[in-house]
Amino acid sequence: MRSAGSSEISSPEGGAGSGLRLRPLEYADLPVVVAIERRAFSAPWSLSMFVLEIAKPGGIYLAALRTGGAASPLCGYLVCARYLDVWHLMNVAVDPKLRRRGVGGALLERMFEVAGDGEQRFTLEVRASNRGAIEMYQRRGFVAVGVRRRYYQDNGEDAVVMWRGEPDG
Ligand SMILES: CC(C)(COP(=O)(O)OP(=O)(O)OC[C@H]1O[C@@H](n2cnc3c(N)ncnc32)[C@H](O)[C@@H]1OP(=O)(O)O)[C@@H](O)C(=O)NCCC(=O)NCCS
């Protein structure tokens, strides 16, 4: 697993004494990750999918934790794999109770930092109906470059393909 370091961000959630800490995702986090995943997606990843993914060397795997004594501190996560010279954002989700408080954006910013930003290129697929996520990606420099028709097997939905940096031909 690529070292992502840790960082504290002051009070992105707006609560008195609360804040956010970002650190590398650990195997011990996965039960909570899977619980959030099941509430976040209609076709969630299984525990074994997470285990296999974060075992791959060279990826960026991040956990977002609330600070300030929260009973269940893990509130979001991000999984990003590297294939050749392109970073593929595979998964990002935030606890439904804690959305729109900057956690998803903070995870993306940390991913850019760990990757080295600058010349790095990133790509992802997102459900065409997922306007909130598309908005978040656009605000972080991703551009929609195409559509994969009927990409999602559970409901036949199209995927919007987004890139940050020069897309592959
Ligand atoms: C997408 C997701 C990760 C965003 O996490 P988050 O912590 O709520 O994101 P942030 O608070 O950092 O939002 C950043 C910006 O994204 C946009 N955004 C996020 N959710 C939005 C929504 N539901 N509607 C419209 N815009 C939204 C906004 O521009 C927002 O900025 P603002 O709050 O200042 O207006 C979260 O909604 C989630 O877990 N969704 C389910 C899983 C998912 O769809 N993952 C992406 C798969 S490709």
The ligand as a Tripos MOL2 file, in Angstrom:
@<TRIPOS>MOLECULE
LIG
   48    50     1     0     0
SMALL
NO_CHARGES

@<TRIPOS>ATOM
      1 C1        -20.3340   11.6990   -3.5680 C.3       1 LIG1
      2 C2        -19.9550   11.7670   -2.0820 C.3       1 LIG1
      3 C3        -18.7010   10.9300   -1.8440 C.3       1 LIG1
      4 C4        -19.6750   13.2370   -1.7210 C.3       1 LIG1
      5 O1        -19.2080   13.2790   -0.3860 O.3       1 LIG1
      6 P1        -19.4490   14.5660    0.5240 P.3       1 LIG1
      7 O2        -18.6310   14.4370    1.7380 O.co2     1 LIG1
      8 O3        -20.9030   14.8030    0.6840 O.co2     1 LIG1
      9 O4        -18.8450   15.7020   -0.4470 O.3       1 LIG1
     10 P2        -18.4730   17.1900   -0.0470 P.3       1 LIG1
     11 O5        -19.2350   17.6400    1.1410 O.co2     1 LIG1
     12 O6        -16.9810   17.2860   -0.0030 O.co2     1 LIG1
     13 O7        -19.0400   17.9580   -1.3210 O.3       1 LIG1
     14 C5        -18.1950   18.5940   -2.2340 C.3       1 LIG1
     15 C6        -19.0600   19.2270   -3.3280 C.3       1 LIG1
     16 O8        -19.6210   18.2030   -4.1600 O.3       1 LIG1
     17 C7        -20.9210   18.6200   -4.5940 C.3       1 LIG1
     18 N1        -21.9250   17.7240   -4.0440 N.ar      1 LIG1
     19 C8        -21.7180   16.6920   -3.1770 C.ar      1 LIG1
     20 N2        -22.8930   16.0520   -2.9430 N.ar      1 LIG1
     21 C9        -23.8220   16.6870   -3.6640 C.ar      1 LIG1
     22 C10       -25.2150   16.5060   -3.8570 C.ar      1 LIG1
     23 N3        -25.8790   15.5190   -3.2420 N.pl3     1 LIG1
     24 N4        -25.8630   17.3410   -4.7000 N.ar      1 LIG1
     25 C11       -25.2170   18.3460   -5.3420 C.ar      1 LIG1
     26 N5        -23.8980   18.5790   -5.1900 N.ar      1 LIG1
     27 C12       -23.2140   17.7690   -4.3770 C.ar      1 LIG1
     28 C13       -21.1200   20.0200   -4.0760 C.3       1 LIG1
     29 O9        -20.6010   20.9060   -5.0320 O.3       1 LIG1
     30 C14       -20.2530   19.9900   -2.8360 C.3       1 LIG1
     31 O10       -19.8680   21.2590   -2.4130 O.3       1 LIG1
     32 P3        -20.8470   22.1240   -1.4390 P.3       1 LIG1
     33 O11       -21.3030   21.2220   -0.3420 O.co2     1 LIG1
     34 O12       -19.9370   23.2180   -0.9970 O.co2     1 LIG1
     35 O13       -21.9800   22.5700   -2.3180 O.co2     1 LIG1
     36 C15       -21.1340   11.2790   -1.1950 C.3       1 LIG1
     37 O14       -22.3230   11.9400   -1.5800 O.3       1 LIG1
     38 C16       -21.3810    9.7800   -1.2580 C.2       1 LIG1
     39 O15       -20.8020    9.0230   -0.4980 O.2       1 LIG1
     40 N6        -22.2660    9.3580   -2.1820 N.am      1 LIG1
     41 C17       -22.5650    7.9280   -2.3290 C.3       1 LIG1
     42 C18       -21.4100    7.1900   -2.9480 C.3       1 LIG1
     43 C19       -21.0530    7.7650   -4.3070 C.2       1 LIG1
     44 O16       -21.9040    8.1310   -5.0980 O.2       1 LIG1
     45 N7        -19.7130    7.8250   -4.5750 N.am      1 LIG1
     46 C20       -19.2030    8.2780   -5.8420 C.3       1 LIG1
     47 C21       -19.1940    7.1250   -6.7900 C.3       1 LIG1
     48 S1        -18.5290    7.5830   -8.3800 S.3       1 LIG1
@<TRIPOS>BOND
     1     1     2 1
     2     2     3 1
     3     2     4 1
     4     2    36 1
     5     4     5 1
     6     5     6 1
     7     6     7 2
     8     6     8 1
     9     6     9 1
    10     9    10 1
    11    10    11 2
    12    10    12 1
    13    10    13 1
    14    13    14 1
    15    14    15 1
    16    15    16 1
    17    15    30 1
    18    16    17 1
    19    17    18 1
    20    17    28 1
    21    18    19 ar
    22    18    27 ar
    23    19    20 ar
    24    20    21 ar
    25    21    22 ar
    26    21    27 ar
    27    22    23 1
    28    22    24 ar
    29    24    25 ar
    30    25    26 ar
    31    26    27 ar
    32    28    29 1
    33    28    30 1
    34    30    31 1
    35    31    32 1
    36    32    33 2
    37    32    34 1
    38    32    35 1
    39    36    37 1
    40    36    38 1
    41    38    39 2
    42    38    40 1
    43    40    41 1
    44    41    42 1
    45    42    43 1
    46    43    44 2
    47    43    45 1
    48    45    46 1
    49    46    47 1
    50    47    48 1
@<TRIPOS>SUBSTRUCTURE
     1 LIG1         1 GROUP 0 **** ****
